[in-house]
Amino acid sequence: MSVLATEVETKKADAPRPRPRTLAGRSPRDLLGRAVVHLLLAVALVTVAFPVYYAIAGAFMGPAELSSYPPALVPHSVTGRNFSGAVDTIPLFRQYANSAITATAITLAQLFTSILAAYAFVFLPLKARAVVFGVFLATLMVPWEAIIIPNYLTLSDWGFGNTYFGLVLPFLASGFGTFMLRQAFRQLPGELRDAARIDGAGHWRFLWRIVVPLNKPALAALSIYVFLSAWNQYFWPLIITRTADMQTLQIGLTSLRDSEMADPGLILAGVVLSLLPTLALVVFGQRFIVRGLTAGAVR
């Protein structure tokens, strides 16, 4: 009995001692690691959010505060003259509407064409499907700068210069959107298509009744990505439009910056107005972006 007790005591002595724990149930090393991670995230947050904050704060400052040194970080006398001045300097509301119409049309068109192309690559019995899809993806490697002049000359010859059609037509389809939705559609089990075929559902009904509703996160992520890209376009609207009434908001902001009496308050007011749709999409659609972009990562 004494030998058994001795062995038990020996095992207890050789057993590793538990690491000291804090009140939260974590070791000091874990708490230090979490503190470092939170500190780095805070620094990144300030770095990203400060320009947005200063643009919003500066849009409500007067000329004296904007030109003061050291620069003022909080508006002491809130004023709305910058917004009214921006509206008086350029046709801001018309350009705002042009950007909204163009971005919305491009988003809807790319959604429609990407859905149809992705469905064809996944569910239709195409010959040499992998080869065709590889050629389709090869279009992503063609830089936009290489085709912008042919597109401009073609649309100008067709009489689409300085029109909404000219702003939208080169962006009706997207290789990236097709690739993203194809990866999402491939996650659907083949039994769904078999069951729909037994019920008498054709491709069109199966697509819009089953495939599209089951892939809302991917569709939402693609919509947000396309809308933001179209909203922030600069070079193509610059060369295809000729009058201020057809220019988009990004071109109008450049006009504010390049005017002879450039006022930083007017520029910041225009920037804030252009940021509103993008901030709303990012804030309210962040979870759709994450879920949609990771939809085809694991099968």
Beta strands, then each sheet from edge to edge (+ up, - down):
end
